[in-house]
Structures are given as structure tokens and as C-alpha cells.
Amino acid sequence: MKRLTYVLLCFAISIGMAVAQNTRVTGTVLSADDGEPVIGASVMVKGTAIGTITNIDGQFELNVPSSSRTLMIS
């Protein structure tokens, strides 16, 4: 019985770890007009409430769920 409980616990933990994996995404937002960094641009993961804004150098850092593929920048 203890062994079965242990196996089920390990299985549940491994599923949780596989589903909850995130990818750290970093980048710089540049203006298409002049190539200068865009300060305060909004960077969002499409279909979620996960987002951030760029710093004074136009750089951002974001933890994105591995299931997401698209960033929206405005």
C-alpha cells in the first residue's frame, strides 16, 4: 500500500512539473522608423494576462508558459 501511494505521488508531481514549465524570454523592442529602443512598450503573452513593459533601454524579461507561442507588443 505504501509503495502504491509513493508511485501515485511521484506520478502526480511529475505531471504538475510538466504542465507548469515556463520559458524565460528576454528581448529589446526597437522602433521600425528609426531603430531606437521603445521605452514603456507593453509586451503581453497572447491569450493570457501575463505581461510586462520595456525599460529605458527598450529591454524586457518575461516568464512565458511553454504552451504559448505569440507575444503582442504595443
N, C-alpha and C positions, 0 to 999 in steps of 0.2 A: 504494500500500500504506500509506503514512504517513497519507494522508487518511482511509482506511477505519479505521485504528487510532484516529485522532483522533475520528472520528464515533462509534465504538463506546464510547470512553472517556467522551465527553460524555453519551451516552445512559445509560451505567451510573451516572454521577454524578447525573444528573437524576432517575433512578428512586430512587436512595438518598435524595436530598433530599426527594422527595415522600412516601416511606414514613416517614421519620424526623421528620416535623413534629410539634411539641408545642405545646400551648397553655398559657399561664401562667394559672392560676386562683387568685384570691385571694378571701377572704371572712371572715365572722365567724360563729361558732356561738353562738347565743343559746338560753337555756333557754325552753322552751314555757311553763313555770309562771310565771316572774317577769320574763322578758325580759333577764335578766342574762347577761353573757358566760360561756361554759363554758370553764374552764381545763383544759388537758390532754385535750381530746376527741380521739379518733382519727378522722382523715379519710383514707379509703382510696379508690383508684380500683377500682371493681368489676371483678373478674376478673383483677386484677394484684397484684403485691407493692408497688406504688407507694403511698406514704402519708406522712403527717406528723401532728404533734399541734399543737393550738392553743396560743398563748402566753397570757400572763397577761391579755390583753385579749380572749381568745377568737378571735383572728385567726389565719389560716393562709395559706400560699402553697404552691402545688403545680404542677409541670410535668406536664400530662396529655397522653397521646398523643391526637392528633386523632381517632382511631377510637373513643375511649372517650366515653361519654355519661353515666355514672352515678357519683356519689360516695356512699360509705357513711360515715355518721358515727355513732360510738358513744362 
